Structures are given as structure tokens and as C-alpha cells.
Amino acid sequence: MADNKPATVMEKKVKGTTYVVSSFFNTAAKETIFDKLQHIAERDVDVVSPKRKY
């Protein structure tokens, strides 16, 4: 990443504390964030309820 500017910056105030979140992403990435979250969810389901062999 040659450009160090964040893609988005979000500011949120919670109980008197202000949180500033900057996000970056790789423009050359092959997967979207939705693909990554889908893989994480699928792994979590496999851990919670492993496939049974009958």
C-alpha cells in the first residue's frame, strides 16, 4: 500500500469517550469483506456442530 490515506474514518462517541476508527483495504485483494466474513461464519458453524459420519 503506497497510499497511507484511510479508505474511511468513523467517529463514535460512547459515554463521553470519542473513538476514531480508520479503515484501510488492499485494492489488489481477491476477496471482499463479505467473502471473508462468510468463511469465518462457516468455520464457526463447523466448530460448534461438527459434521457427523453415520
PyMOL Python script that loads the backbone (N, CA, C, O; Angstrom):
from pymol import cmd

cmd.read_pdbstr("""\
ATOM      1  N   MET A   1       0.839  -1.172   0.000  1.00  0.00           N
ATOM      2  CA  MET A   1       0.000   0.000   0.000  1.00  0.00           C
ATOM      3  C   MET A   1       0.883   1.234   0.000  1.00  0.00           C
ATOM      4  O   MET A   1       1.477   1.568   1.025  1.00  0.00           O
ATOM      5  N   ALA A   2       0.976   1.891  -1.090  1.00  0.00           N
ATOM      6  CA  ALA A   2       1.800   3.087  -1.184  1.00  0.00           C
ATOM      7  C   ALA A   2       1.092   4.291  -0.571  1.00  0.00           C
ATOM      8  O   ALA A   2       1.728   5.165   0.017  1.00  0.00           O
ATOM      9  N   ASP A   3      -0.223   4.324  -0.715  1.00  0.00           N
ATOM     10  CA  ASP A   3      -1.011   5.439  -0.201  1.00  0.00           C
ATOM     11  C   ASP A   3      -1.437   5.125   1.229  1.00  0.00           C
ATOM     12  O   ASP A   3      -2.094   4.113   1.475  1.00  0.00           O
ATOM     13  N   ASN A   4      -1.066   5.989   2.170  1.00  0.00           N
ATOM     14  CA  ASN A   4      -1.380   5.738   3.576  1.00  0.00           C
ATOM     15  C   ASN A   4      -2.658   6.411   4.035  1.00  0.00           C
ATOM     16  O   ASN A   4      -2.919   6.463   5.236  1.00  0.00           O
ATOM     17  N   LYS A   5      -3.463   6.927   3.117  1.00  0.00           N
ATOM     18  CA  LYS A   5      -4.732   7.538   3.489  1.00  0.00           C
ATOM     19  C   LYS A   5      -5.755   6.444   3.788  1.00  0.00           C
ATOM     20  O   LYS A   5      -5.851   5.467   3.045  1.00  0.00           O
ATOM     21  N   PRO A   6      -6.514   6.599   4.865  1.00  0.00           N
ATOM     22  CA  PRO A   6      -7.542   5.598   5.154  1.00  0.00           C
ATOM     23  C   PRO A   6      -8.686   5.662   4.144  1.00  0.00           C
ATOM     24  O   PRO A   6      -9.009   6.728   3.618  1.00  0.00           O
ATOM     25  N   ALA A   7      -9.292   4.508   3.885  1.00  0.00           N
ATOM     26  CA  ALA A   7     -10.439   4.447   2.984  1.00  0.00           C
ATOM     27  C   ALA A   7     -11.643   5.123   3.620  1.00  0.00           C
ATOM     28  O   ALA A   7     -12.393   5.835   2.952  1.00  0.00           O
ATOM     29  N   THR A   8     -11.822   4.896   4.913  1.00  0.00           N
ATOM     30  CA  THR A   8     -12.905   5.540   5.646  1.00  0.00           C
ATOM     31  C   THR A   8     -12.427   5.902   7.046  1.00  0.00           C
ATOM     32  O   THR A   8     -11.517   5.276   7.589  1.00  0.00           O
ATOM     33  N   VAL A   9     -13.050   6.912   7.614  1.00  0.00           N
ATOM     34  CA  VAL A   9     -12.788   7.301   9.003  1.00  0.00           C
ATOM     35  C   VAL A   9     -14.138   7.501   9.664  1.00  0.00           C
ATOM     36  O   VAL A   9     -14.981   8.249   9.170  1.00  0.00           O
ATOM     37  N   MET A  10     -14.335   6.821  10.792  1.00  0.00           N
ATOM     38  CA  MET A  10     -15.598   6.914  11.502  1.00  0.00           C
ATOM     39  C   MET A  10     -15.316   7.412  12.911  1.00  0.00           C
ATOM     40  O   MET A  10     -14.350   6.985  13.544  1.00  0.00           O
ATOM     41  N   GLU A  11     -16.141   8.298  13.393  1.00  0.00           N
ATOM     42  CA  GLU A  11     -16.010   8.824  14.740  1.00  0.00           C
ATOM     43  C   GLU A  11     -17.279   8.501  15.516  1.00  0.00           C
ATOM     44  O   GLU A  11     -18.385   8.784  15.055  1.00  0.00           O
ATOM     45  N   LYS A  12     -17.116   7.904  16.701  1.00  0.00           N
ATOM     46  CA  LYS A  12     -18.265   7.495  17.506  1.00  0.00           C
ATOM     47  C   LYS A  12     -18.000   7.868  18.958  1.00  0.00           C
ATOM     48  O   LYS A  12     -16.924   7.598  19.490  1.00  0.00           O
ATOM     49  N   LYS A  13     -18.980   8.487  19.589  1.00  0.00           N
ATOM     50  CA  LYS A  13     -18.858   8.867  20.990  1.00  0.00           C
ATOM     51  C   LYS A  13     -19.684   7.898  21.832  1.00  0.00           C
ATOM     52  O   LYS A  13     -20.871   7.689  21.583  1.00  0.00           O
ATOM     53  N   VAL A  14     -19.028   7.310  22.835  1.00  0.00           N
ATOM     54  CA  VAL A  14     -19.692   6.374  23.738  1.00  0.00           C
ATOM     55  C   VAL A  14     -19.357   6.778  25.164  1.00  0.00           C
ATOM     56  O   VAL A  14     -18.195   6.749  25.567  1.00  0.00           O
ATOM     57  N   LYS A  15     -20.366   7.149  25.917  1.00  0.00           N
ATOM     58  CA  LYS A  15     -20.223   7.521  27.326  1.00  0.00           C
ATOM     59  C   LYS A  15     -19.071   8.497  27.553  1.00  0.00           C
ATOM     60  O   LYS A  15     -18.242   8.282  28.437  1.00  0.00           O
ATOM     61  N   GLY A  16     -19.016   9.545  26.775  1.00  0.00           N
ATOM     62  CA  GLY A  16     -18.013  10.576  26.979  1.00  0.00           C
ATOM     63  C   GLY A  16     -16.655  10.298  26.348  1.00  0.00           C
ATOM     64  O   GLY A  16     -15.779  11.163  26.372  1.00  0.00           O
ATOM     65  N   THR A  17     -16.464   9.114  25.786  1.00  0.00           N
ATOM     66  CA  THR A  17     -15.204   8.790  25.115  1.00  0.00           C
ATOM     67  C   THR A  17     -15.443   8.787  23.615  1.00  0.00           C
ATOM     68  O   THR A  17     -16.385   8.157  23.133  1.00  0.00           O
ATOM     69  N   THR A  18     -14.601   9.482  22.886  1.00  0.00           N
ATOM     70  CA  THR A  18     -14.719   9.527  21.435  1.00  0.00           C
ATOM     71  C   THR A  18     -13.741   8.543  20.826  1.00  0.00           C
ATOM     72  O   THR A  18     -12.540   8.598  21.093  1.00  0.00           O
ATOM     73  N   TYR A  19     -14.259   7.643  20.007  1.00  0.00           N
ATOM     74  CA  TYR A  19     -13.446   6.652  19.302  1.00  0.00           C
ATOM     75  C   TYR A  19     -13.364   7.058  17.839  1.00  0.00           C
ATOM     76  O   TYR A  19     -14.380   7.368  17.216  1.00  0.00           O
ATOM     77  N   VAL A  20     -12.162   7.054  17.297  1.00  0.00           N
ATOM     78  CA  VAL A  20     -11.953   7.347  15.884  1.00  0.00           C
ATOM     79  C   VAL A  20     -11.368   6.087  15.265  1.00  0.00           C
ATOM     80  O   VAL A  20     -10.298   5.624  15.662  1.00  0.00           O
ATOM     81  N   VAL A  21     -12.083   5.538  14.288  1.00  0.00           N
ATOM     82  CA  VAL A  21     -11.671   4.297  13.635  1.00  0.00           C
ATOM     83  C   VAL A  21     -11.364   4.590  12.176  1.00  0.00           C
ATOM     84  O   VAL A  21     -12.209   5.104  11.443  1.00  0.00           O
ATOM     85  N   SER A  22     -10.159   4.261  11.766  1.00  0.00           N
ATOM     86  CA  SER A  22      -9.743   4.416  10.371  1.00  0.00           C
ATOM     87  C   SER A  22      -9.639   3.038   9.756  1.00  0.00           C
ATOM     88  O   SER A  22      -9.114   2.116  10.378  1.00  0.00           O
ATOM     89  N   SER A  23     -10.132   2.890   8.546  1.00  0.00           N
ATOM     90  CA  SER A  23     -10.035   1.588   7.897  1.00  0.00           C
ATOM     91  C   SER A  23      -9.265   1.708   6.590  1.00  0.00           C
ATOM     92  O   SER A  23      -9.357   2.703   5.871  1.00  0.00           O
ATOM     93  N   PHE A  24      -8.512   0.671   6.314  1.00  0.00           N
ATOM     94  CA  PHE A  24      -7.709   0.591   5.106  1.00  0.00           C
ATOM     95  C   PHE A  24      -8.066  -0.706   4.404  1.00  0.00           C
ATOM     96  O   PHE A  24      -8.545  -1.641   5.046  1.00  0.00           O
ATOM     97  N   PHE A  25      -7.848  -0.783   3.122  1.00  0.00           N
ATOM     98  CA  PHE A  25      -8.053  -2.035   2.418  1.00  0.00           C
ATOM     99  C   PHE A  25      -7.077  -2.153   1.266  1.00  0.00           C
ATOM    100  O   PHE A  25      -6.561  -1.161   0.752  1.00  0.00           O
ATOM    101  N   ASN A  26      -6.841  -3.383   0.879  1.00  0.00           N
ATOM    102  CA  ASN A  26      -5.916  -3.681  -0.202  1.00  0.00           C
ATOM    103  C   ASN A  26      -6.692  -3.666  -1.513  1.00  0.00           C
ATOM    104  O   ASN A  26      -7.591  -4.485  -1.706  1.00  0.00           O
ATOM    105  N   THR A  27      -6.362  -2.759  -2.402  1.00  0.00           N
ATOM    106  CA  THR A  27      -7.083  -2.659  -3.676  1.00  0.00           C
ATOM    107  C   THR A  27      -6.810  -3.850  -4.586  1.00  0.00           C
ATOM    108  O   THR A  27      -7.553  -4.074  -5.541  1.00  0.00           O
ATOM    109  N   ALA A  28      -5.760  -4.617  -4.309  1.00  0.00           N
ATOM    110  CA  ALA A  28      -5.438  -5.786  -5.130  1.00  0.00           C
ATOM    111  C   ALA A  28      -6.028  -7.078  -4.554  1.00  0.00           C
ATOM    112  O   ALA A  28      -5.764  -8.161  -5.077  1.00  0.00           O
ATOM    113  N   ALA A  29      -6.811  -6.976  -3.503  1.00  0.00           N
ATOM    114  CA  ALA A  29      -7.370  -8.162  -2.853  1.00  0.00           C
ATOM    115  C   ALA A  29      -8.309  -8.918  -3.789  1.00  0.00           C
ATOM    116  O   ALA A  29      -9.012  -8.320  -4.603  1.00  0.00           O
ATOM    117  N   LYS A  30      -8.305 -10.234  -3.656  1.00  0.00           N
ATOM    118  CA  LYS A  30      -9.168 -11.095  -4.477  1.00  0.00           C
ATOM    119  C   LYS A  30     -10.518 -11.357  -3.806  1.00  0.00           C
ATOM    120  O   LYS A  30     -11.502 -11.663  -4.480  1.00  0.00           O
ATOM    121  N   GLU A  31     -10.559 -11.234  -2.468  1.00  0.00           N
ATOM    122  CA  GLU A  31     -11.788 -11.483  -1.713  1.00  0.00           C
ATOM    123  C   GLU A  31     -12.365 -10.170  -1.194  1.00  0.00           C
ATOM    124  O   GLU A  31     -11.629  -9.230  -0.896  1.00  0.00           O
ATOM    125  N   THR A  32     -13.682 -10.122  -1.092  1.00  0.00           N
ATOM    126  CA  THR A  32     -14.329  -8.972  -0.472  1.00  0.00           C
ATOM    127  C   THR A  32     -14.463  -9.237   1.026  1.00  0.00           C
ATOM    128  O   THR A  32     -14.234 -10.358   1.480  1.00  0.00           O
ATOM    129  N   ILE A  33     -14.825  -8.234   1.779  1.00  0.00           N
ATOM    130  CA  ILE A  33     -15.049  -8.412   3.212  1.00  0.00           C
ATOM    131  C   ILE A  33     -16.193  -9.391   3.454  1.00  0.00           C
ATOM    132  O   ILE A  33     -16.191 -10.123   4.444  1.00  0.00           O
ATOM    133  N   PHE A  34     -17.162  -9.402   2.553  1.00  0.00           N
ATOM    134  CA  PHE A  34     -18.293 -10.317   2.698  1.00  0.00           C
ATOM    135  C   PHE A  34     -17.842 -11.763   2.519  1.00  0.00           C
ATOM    136  O   PHE A  34     -18.317 -12.651   3.228  1.00  0.00           O
ATOM    137  N   ASP A  35     -16.927 -12.008   1.575  1.00  0.00           N
ATOM    138  CA  ASP A  35     -16.362 -13.349   1.390  1.00  0.00           C
ATOM    139  C   ASP A  35     -15.618 -13.791   2.646  1.00  0.00           C
ATOM    140  O   ASP A  35     -15.773 -14.926   3.099  1.00  0.00           O
ATOM    141  N   LYS A  36     -14.818 -12.900   3.202  1.00  0.00           N
ATOM    142  CA  LYS A  36     -14.047 -13.228   4.404  1.00  0.00           C
ATOM    143  C   LYS A  36     -14.975 -13.540   5.585  1.00  0.00           C
ATOM    144  O   LYS A  36     -14.748 -14.501   6.320  1.00  0.00           O
ATOM    145  N   LEU A  37     -16.016 -12.724   5.761  1.00  0.00           N
ATOM    146  CA  LEU A  37     -16.958 -12.973   6.861  1.00  0.00           C
ATOM    147  C   LEU A  37     -17.719 -14.277   6.664  1.00  0.00           C
ATOM    148  O   LEU A  37     -18.020 -14.975   7.632  1.00  0.00           O
ATOM    149  N   GLN A  38     -18.031 -14.605   5.418  1.00  0.00           N
ATOM    150  CA  GLN A  38     -18.707 -15.879   5.124  1.00  0.00           C
ATOM    151  C   GLN A  38     -17.824 -17.048   5.536  1.00  0.00           C
ATOM    152  O   GLN A  38     -18.317 -18.005   6.132  1.00  0.00           O
ATOM    153  N   HIS A  39     -16.533 -16.993   5.233  1.00  0.00           N
ATOM    154  CA  HIS A  39     -15.603 -18.065   5.613  1.00  0.00           C
ATOM    155  C   HIS A  39     -15.496 -18.185   7.126  1.00  0.00           C
ATOM    156  O   HIS A  39     -15.460 -19.293   7.662  1.00  0.00           O
ATOM    157  N   ILE A  40     -15.445 -17.051   7.815  1.00  0.00           N
ATOM    158  CA  ILE A  40     -15.378 -17.069   9.280  1.00  0.00           C
ATOM    159  C   ILE A  40     -16.637 -17.705   9.856  1.00  0.00           C
ATOM    160  O   ILE A  40     -16.554 -18.535  10.762  1.00  0.00           O
ATOM    161  N   ALA A  41     -17.801 -17.323   9.339  1.00  0.00           N
ATOM    162  CA  ALA A  41     -19.072 -17.884   9.832  1.00  0.00           C
ATOM    163  C   ALA A  41     -19.132 -19.381   9.578  1.00  0.00           C
ATOM    164  O   ALA A  41     -19.585 -20.134  10.440  1.00  0.00           O
ATOM    165  N   GLU A  42     -18.684 -19.823   8.412  1.00  0.00           N
ATOM    166  CA  GLU A  42     -18.693 -21.257   8.095  1.00  0.00           C
ATOM    167  C   GLU A  42     -17.767 -22.028   9.029  1.00  0.00           C
ATOM    168  O   GLU A  42     -18.110 -23.127   9.464  1.00  0.00           O
ATOM    169  N   ARG A  43     -16.606 -21.473   9.342  1.00  0.00           N
ATOM    170  CA  ARG A  43     -15.686 -22.140  10.272  1.00  0.00           C
ATOM    171  C   ARG A  43     -16.290 -22.208  11.658  1.00  0.00           C
ATOM    172  O   ARG A  43     -16.152 -23.226  12.336  1.00  0.00           O
ATOM    173  N   ASP A  44     -16.963 -21.139  12.102  1.00  0.00           N
ATOM    174  CA  ASP A  44     -17.589 -21.136  13.420  1.00  0.00           C
ATOM    175  C   ASP A  44     -18.669 -22.203  13.516  1.00  0.00           C
ATOM    176  O   ASP A  44     -18.786 -22.869  14.544  1.00  0.00           O
ATOM    177  N   VAL A  45     -19.453 -22.375  12.470  1.00  0.00           N
ATOM    178  CA  VAL A  45     -20.505 -23.392  12.464  1.00  0.00           C
ATOM    179  C   VAL A  45     -19.880 -24.777  12.531  1.00  0.00           C
ATOM    180  O   VAL A  45     -20.384 -25.644  13.245  1.00  0.00           O
ATOM    181  N   ASP A  46     -18.796 -24.999  11.805  1.00  0.00           N
ATOM    182  CA  ASP A  46     -18.119 -26.292  11.834  1.00  0.00           C
ATOM    183  C   ASP A  46     -17.562 -26.610  13.211  1.00  0.00           C
ATOM    184  O   ASP A  46     -17.568 -27.768  13.627  1.00  0.00           O
ATOM    185  N   VAL A  47     -17.078 -25.594  13.928  1.00  0.00           N
ATOM    186  CA  VAL A  47     -16.541 -25.799  15.265  1.00  0.00           C
ATOM    187  C   VAL A  47     -17.650 -26.117  16.250  1.00  0.00           C
ATOM    188  O   VAL A  47     -17.494 -26.998  17.096  1.00  0.00           O
ATOM    189  N   VAL A  48     -18.764 -25.412  16.153  1.00  0.00           N
ATOM    190  CA  VAL A  48     -19.876 -25.607  17.079  1.00  0.00           C
ATOM    191  C   VAL A  48     -20.581 -26.926  16.836  1.00  0.00           C
ATOM    192  O   VAL A  48     -20.900 -27.639  17.787  1.00  0.00           O
ATOM    193  N   SER A  49     -20.832 -27.264  15.576  1.00  0.00           N
ATOM    194  CA  SER A  49     -21.527 -28.513  15.270  1.00  0.00           C
ATOM    195  C   SER A  49     -20.786 -29.266  14.165  1.00  0.00           C
ATOM    196  O   SER A  49     -21.107 -29.140  12.984  1.00  0.00           O
ATOM    197  N   PRO A  50     -19.774 -30.063  14.580  1.00  0.00           N
ATOM    198  CA  PRO A  50     -19.008 -30.797  13.578  1.00  0.00           C
ATOM    199  C   PRO A  50     -19.885 -31.771  12.803  1.00  0.00           C
ATOM    200  O   PRO A  50     -20.878 -32.277  13.324  1.00  0.00           O
ATOM    201  N   LYS A  51     -19.515 -32.025  11.573  1.00  0.00           N
ATOM    202  CA  LYS A  51     -20.287 -32.944  10.730  1.00  0.00           C
ATOM    203  C   LYS A  51     -20.155 -34.365  11.269  1.00  0.00           C
ATOM    204  O   LYS A  51     -19.066 -34.820  11.617  1.00  0.00           O
ATOM    205  N   ARG A  52     -21.284 -35.045  11.328  1.00  0.00           N
ATOM    206  CA  ARG A  52     -21.287 -36.422  11.827  1.00  0.00           C
ATOM    207  C   ARG A  52     -21.183 -37.410  10.677  1.00  0.00           C
ATOM    208  O   ARG A  52     -21.710 -37.181   9.589  1.00  0.00           O
ATOM    209  N   LYS A  53     -20.505 -38.497  10.936  1.00  0.00           N
ATOM    210  CA  LYS A  53     -20.460 -39.590   9.958  1.00  0.00           C
ATOM    211  C   LYS A  53     -21.384 -40.680  10.463  1.00  0.00           C
ATOM    212  O   LYS A  53     -21.240 -41.155  11.589  1.00  0.00           O
ATOM    213  N   TYR A  54     -22.320 -41.068   9.639  1.00  0.00           N
ATOM    214  CA  TYR A  54     -23.279 -42.099  10.046  1.00  0.00           C
ATOM    215  C   TYR A  54     -22.905 -43.429   9.473  1.00  0.00           C
ATOM    216  O   TYR A  54     -23.597 -44.419   9.708  1.00  0.00           O
TER     217      TYR A  54
END
""", "prot")
cmd.dss("prot")
cmd.show_as("cartoon", "prot")
cmd.util.cbc("prot")
cmd.orient("prot")
